[in-house]
Amino acid sequence: PAGTDYTWTVEDAQGTVTDLIVTPGDSVIINPEVYQTNWDINMVDRLYKVIATSNFDPTASDTVYVKASARLVDELKLHVHDYEMFVGKTYKPTYTIGPDNASDKTVRWRVSSFGRQDVIDVNPTTGEIVAERAGTATLILESMDRYNRDTNAVSHPIDSCFIHVKKNAPTAVKVSDINVKALESAKLSVEVTPEDTVK
């Protein structure tokens, strides 16, 4: 009845009955009063039994089953499609992942198994790239939220870009001194630095 005080309790529940699905961090509003709770990310996909009991009549109560469900990533976009760099240089790509309140924003970086894999070395966690040798590699960024929740997941947000690595431009050129007599021919010796430069 109106004006009645209620005591709210929450219990873990078994089964598949669900009256309300929420995302961790959302507020659960149940009339005639507001019951608000925040679930941690490690408590998703658990079913809760929320019970309202009248303080005036302990036999008067009502129950609602609430399931906390993770908010999955639905957007993953690299900010570059093609990037050129020189051997020995480093680069860290940037990206957008959404929604902002996604439950798990973990990502993984890797080099595509199609094509050359020795062109760049990439940190799987930070995404930092080191250019190893000249060539083109395909860099892949993928969301891990579905993997972390389901080892059999096959569908997840993914994006990729091309990394083009070039040999270094010369920083120094040295020609050796030689003595040549009249009417004689000689071959000049040229030293280009660094050794892996474009010659």
C-alpha positions, 0 to 999 in steps of 0.5 A: 500500500501507499506509504508503506516502508519496505526492506530490500534484499538481494540474493543470488538466484538460480535458473533462467527466469529474468524480469529485467536485464541491466548493464553493470553500473546501471540503476535498477528502479523498482516501484514503489521505491527505488532500489539502486545497485552497481555491479562490478564487471566480474559479476555479469551474467549472474541472476539476482533475486531482488525481494521487497518485504513490507516492514508492517506485514512480513508476509507481504512481499514481492520478488523481481529477477534481475540479470546483470549483462555485459555491455559489449563493444560494438565499435573498433576503428583504427585512425590510420589505414596506411602508414609509412615508416623507416627501419628501426623506427617505432610507431604506436597507432591510435584507435577508437573503441565504443561504446564509452561504457563498454564493460570490457575494452581489452584489445589485442594487436597482432600481425596478420598471418597472411603475408610477411610477418617479419616486417614489423614487431608489435607489442600485443598489449600496447600496440607499439610497432618496431619496424624490422625490415623493408616491406609491407605488413598488415596490422590487426586490432581486435576487441577481446570482450567476447573472447574473455567471456566466451572462448568459442566466440568467433564474431568480434569487432576488428580493424586493420591497417597496412604498415609500409616499412622503407629502408633508411635514407642515407645519413652520410656518404663517404668517398675514399681518396685515391691516387690516379696517374694520367691515362689510368682508370680507377674505381672509387670506393663509396661508403653509405651510412647506415648499412641498410639505407636505400642505395 
